[in-house]
Amino acid sequence: MPDHTSPARPDGEGLLLMANSGAGEAVLRADPLPVIRGRLPRARFVELGPDDDLADAVDAAMAGDDRPRALGVLGGDGSVSRMAHLARRHGVPLLVVPGGTYNHFARAAGIDDVDAALAAFTAGRLREVVVAEVCVDDGDPITVLNAVSLGNYPQFLAERTERASLGKWLGGVAAIVAALRHARPVRVTHEGRTATVWSVFVGVGRNNPHRHAMMQRVTLDDPVLDVRLHHARGSRLRAMASLAFGRRTLRLLRLLHVVPPASHFERQVTGRWKARVQPGKAPGSYVHDGELEQAPQSGFTLEVRAVPAGLRVYAP
């Protein structure tokens, strides 16, 4: 039977918490670290700078005499996803303290703020959650908490990354304009069938059937992948509109009649999804949990599989 007892003490003894200094830069909020330090006085804290490597810092701590019994992270989805991978590697539970712009996984886990995260930890409430693993060609698997994406979303994210100096909001607007000019569909082959698509989203667990861009999962314990393909049958404008995931934005786009019709989308629910991305004009890249990854421009094989009870998380 799985052990649901917290290996760390309520005062933070046994916990190593990493804070990403670059998370949520566009969000105006007070620094939560003083509050966390006060609530968990015996925890170890490491603040990561832009040039620090999260994996190196955790591996060094795990190799020491006083090995952490739990890992924690203060940051956004990218930092949380990377720390989840390390928590699985070292066989310890994860404390997620939301500190990014969107905090999709934290919200799905019912961790809406710092207080909720600390309350779950001090009460020792552990929950097993489903994760996914993504592999490219023969590479090592990477832990995924929310979704993997191909096509337009990685292209948009690459455009926004190039404009990071403008800030997330203004850079995002500029990236949308650039994507409307330069977005290219991708060709994917799955189970012997080839399709030209604007985008593919592979979400962890079943998601809202009326939404294409699945950034945030709905449940933590649904051991399947929810795959959405947007076939390239419409304009770039409609392709970019399909990436909207906010309720208000979707409502507005539907009123403007720019959301693609349901016939342009295909859904598959499976435990494992494998596809060959054919070489083409679109950049070789994919995204997992908001993290942009480069892939061979000459084409690559992408495989995602659901992992039941793949991670233990402190959650309400």
C-alpha positions in Angstrom: 0.0 0.0 0.0 1.3 3.5 -0.7 2.6 5.5 2.2 0.5 8.7 2.6 2.3 9.8 5.8 4.3 13.0 5.3 8.1 12.3 5.8 8.7 16.0 6.7 7.7 17.7 10.0 5.1 20.5 10.2 7.8 23.0 11.1 9.5 22.3 7.8 12.3 20.0 9.1 13.2 17.7 6.2 11.9 20.0 3.5 14.1 21.7 0.8 12.2 24.5 -0.9 13.4 26.1 -4.1 12.2 29.6 -5.0 12.4 30.7 -8.7 13.2 34.4 -8.7 12.0 34.8 -12.3 8.5 33.4 -11.8 5.5 35.6 -12.2 7.5 38.8 -13.0 4.4 40.4 -14.5 2.3 39.9 -11.4 2.2 42.6 -8.7 2.4 40.8 -5.4 4.2 40.9 -2.1 7.2 38.5 -1.7 5.8 35.4 0.0 9.2 34.0 1.1 9.2 35.9 4.5 5.8 34.3 5.3 6.9 30.9 4.3 10.1 31.1 6.3 8.1 32.2 9.3 5.6 29.3 9.0 8.4 26.7 8.2 11.3 27.8 10.3 13.3 24.5 10.0 13.0 24.1 6.3 16.0 24.8 4.0 15.5 27.5 1.4 17.4 28.1 -1.8 16.6 31.1 -4.1 17.5 30.3 -7.7 18.9 33.1 -9.9 18.4 33.2 -13.7 21.7 31.3 -14.3 21.2 28.6 -11.6 20.2 25.1 -12.5 17.3 23.6 -10.5 18.4 20.0 -11.1 22.0 20.6 -10.1 20.9 22.3 -6.8 18.5 19.4 -5.9 20.9 16.7 -6.8 23.6 18.3 -4.7 21.3 18.4 -1.7 20.2 14.8 -2.2 23.8 13.7 -2.3 24.5 15.3 1.1 24.4 13.7 4.6 21.2 15.5 5.5 19.1 14.4 2.6 15.8 16.2 2.2 12.7 14.1 2.8 10.4 16.3 0.7 10.9 18.9 -2.0 9.1 22.2 -2.4 9.0 24.8 -5.1 7.8 28.4 -5.2 7.2 29.3 -8.8 5.0 28.9 -11.9 4.1 25.9 -13.9 7.5 25.5 -15.6 9.3 25.4 -12.2 6.7 23.1 -10.7 6.9 20.7 -13.6 10.7 20.5 -13.4 10.6 20.0 -9.6 7.9 17.3 -10.0 10.3 15.5 -12.3 13.1 15.7 -9.6 10.7 14.6 -6.8 9.8 11.5 -8.9 13.5 10.8 -9.6 14.4 10.9 -5.9 11.2 9.3 -4.6 10.0 12.1 -2.4 6.8 14.1 -2.2 6.3 17.6 -3.6 5.1 20.8 -2.0 3.7 23.2 -4.6 3.6 26.9 -3.6 2.0 29.0 -6.4 4.3 31.8 -7.4 3.8 32.2 -11.2 1.5 34.0 -13.5 -1.1 31.3 -14.0 -0.3 28.4 -11.7 -2.4 25.9 -13.6 -1.3 22.7 -11.8 -1.6 24.4 -8.4 -5.2 25.5 -9.1 -6.1 22.0 -10.4 -4.8 20.6 -7.1 -6.9 23.1 -5.1 -3.9 25.1 -4.0 -5.1 28.6 -4.8 -2.6 30.5 -2.7 0.4 30.3 -0.3 -1.9 29.7 2.7 -3.5 26.7 1.1 -0.2 25.2 0.2 1.2 25.6 3.7 -1.9 24.3 5.4 -1.7 21.1 3.3 1.9 20.7 4.2 1.7 21.4 7.9 -1.3 19.0 8.1 0.8 16.3 6.2 -2.0 15.8 3.6 -0.5 13.8 0.7 -2.3 12.9 -2.4 -1.2 10.6 -5.3 -1.7 12.2 -8.7 -1.6 11.0 -12.3 1.2 12.5 -14.4 2.4 11.9 -17.9 5.8 11.3 -19.5 6.9 12.7 -22.8 9.8 11.3 -24.9 11.2 12.6 -28.1 12.9 10.0 -30.3 15.1 7.9 -27.9 15.5 10.6 -25.3 14.8 10.3 -21.6 11.2 10.7 -20.4 10.2 14.2 -19.1 7.5 14.5 -16.4 4.3 16.4 -17.6 1.7 17.7 -15.2 -0.8 19.5 -17.5 -0.3 19.1 -21.2 2.0 18.7 -24.2 1.5 20.7 -27.4 2.6 20.7 -31.0 2.1 23.3 -33.7 0.8 26.8 -33.2 1.2 27.0 -29.5 5.0 26.3 -29.5 5.3 28.7 -32.5 3.5 31.4 -30.5 5.6 30.7 -27.4 8.8 31.0 -29.4 7.6 34.4 -30.7 6.8 35.6 -27.2 10.2 34.4 -25.9 11.9 36.5 -28.5 10.0 39.5 -27.2 10.5 38.8 -23.5 11.9 42.3 -22.9 8.5 43.7 -23.6 6.9 41.9 -20.7 4.4 39.1 -20.8 1.3 41.1 -21.8 2.8 43.3 -24.5 5.2 40.6 -25.6 2.2 38.3 -25.9 0.3 40.8 -28.1 3.3 41.2 -30.4 3.7 37.4 -30.5 0.1 37.0 -31.6 0.6 39.5 -34.4 3.8 37.7 -35.6 2.1 34.3 -35.3 -0.8 35.5 -37.5 1.7 36.3 -40.2 4.1 33.3 -39.9 2.2 30.4 -38.3 2.6 27.1 -40.3 0.7 23.9 -39.9 2.5 20.6 -39.1 2.1 17.1 -40.5 1.8 14.3 -38.0 1.5 10.6 -38.6 -0.3 8.6 -36.0 -1.1 4.8 -36.3 -0.4 4.9 -40.1 -2.6 8.0 -40.8 -1.1 11.4 -41.7 -2.9 14.6 -41.0 -2.0 18.3 -41.5 -2.9 20.2 -38.3 -2.6 23.6 -36.9 -2.0 22.2 -33.4 -2.1 19.2 -31.1 -2.8 19.3 -27.4 -2.2 16.2 -25.3 -3.8 16.8 -21.8 -3.4 14.8 -18.7 -6.8 13.4 -17.8 -10.1 14.1 -19.6 -10.8 17.8 -20.1 -13.6 20.1 -21.1 -14.9 18.7 -24.5 -15.6 22.3 -25.8 -12.1 23.6 -25.2 -9.1 22.9 -27.5 -6.2 24.6 -25.7 -5.9 22.5 -22.5 -3.5 24.4 -20.3 -5.0 23.3 -17.0 -6.2 19.8 -16.1 -9.6 19.1 -14.6 -8.8 16.3 -12.2 -5.7 14.8 -10.6 -6.6 11.1 -10.8 -7.9 10.4 -14.3 -5.2 8.0 -15.8 -5.7 8.8 -19.4 -4.6 11.3 -22.0 -7.1 13.6 -23.7 -5.7 14.4 -27.2 -7.1 17.2 -29.4 -6.1 17.8 -33.0 -7.0 21.0 -34.8 -7.0 20.1 -38.5 -5.6 22.8 -40.8 -8.9 23.6 -42.6 -9.2 27.3 -41.8 -7.3 30.5 -41.6 -4.4 31.5 -39.3 -6.8 33.8 -37.5 -9.0 30.9 -36.5 -6.0 28.8 -35.7 -4.8 31.4 -33.2 -8.3 31.8 -31.8 -8.4 28.1 -31.0 -5.5 28.7 -28.5 -7.7 30.8 -26.2 -8.4 29.0 -22.9 -10.0 31.7 -20.8 -13.8 31.6 -20.5 -14.3 35.3 -21.3 -11.9 35.2 -24.2 -13.7 32.2 -25.7 -17.1 33.8 -25.3 -15.9 37.0 -27.1 -14.3 35.0 -29.9 -17.4 33.0 -30.4 -19.4 36.3 -30.7 -17.0 37.5 -33.3 -17.4 34.2 -35.2 -13.7 33.5 -35.4 -13.6 30.3 -33.4 -13.2 27.2 -35.7 -16.2 25.0 -36.0 -16.3 21.7 -34.2 -15.8 19.8 -37.4 -12.2 21.0 -37.6 -11.3 19.2 -34.3 -10.6 15.6 -33.5 -10.5 14.1 -30.1 -8.8 10.9 -28.9 -8.8 9.5 -25.3 -6.1 7.0 -24.7 -3.4 5.9 -22.2 -0.5 6.4 -24.7 -0.2 8.6 -27.8 2.7 8.4 -30.3 3.1 10.4 -33.5 5.8 11.1 -36.0 6.1 14.9 -36.7 7.1 15.2 -40.4 9.7 17.7 -41.5 8.2 20.9 -42.9 8.2 24.7 -42.7 7.1 24.9 -39.1 9.9 25.0 -36.5 10.9 21.8 -34.8 9.6 22.3 -31.3 7.0 21.3 -28.7 5.8 22.6 -25.4 5.2 20.8 -22.1 3.7 22.7 -19.1 4.5 26.0 -20.7 8.2 25.0 -21.3 9.3 25.4 -24.9 11.6 22.5 -26.1 13.5 22.3 -29.4 13.3 19.2 -31.5 15.0 18.1 -34.8 13.8 20.2 -37.8 14.3 17.0 -39.8 11.3 15.5 -38.0 10.9 13.6 -34.7 8.8 11.1 -32.9 6.9 12.3 -29.9 5.4 9.8 -27.4 3.3 10.6 -24.4 2.0 8.1 -21.8 -0.1 8.5 -18.7 1.4 7.4 -15.4 -1.1 6.5 -12.7 -0.1 7.5 -9.1 3.1 8.9 -10.6 3.6 11.7 -8.0 2.8 12.4 -4.4 1.8 16.0 -3.7 0.7 18.0 -0.6 -2.8 19.1 -1.4 -6.1 19.8 0.3 
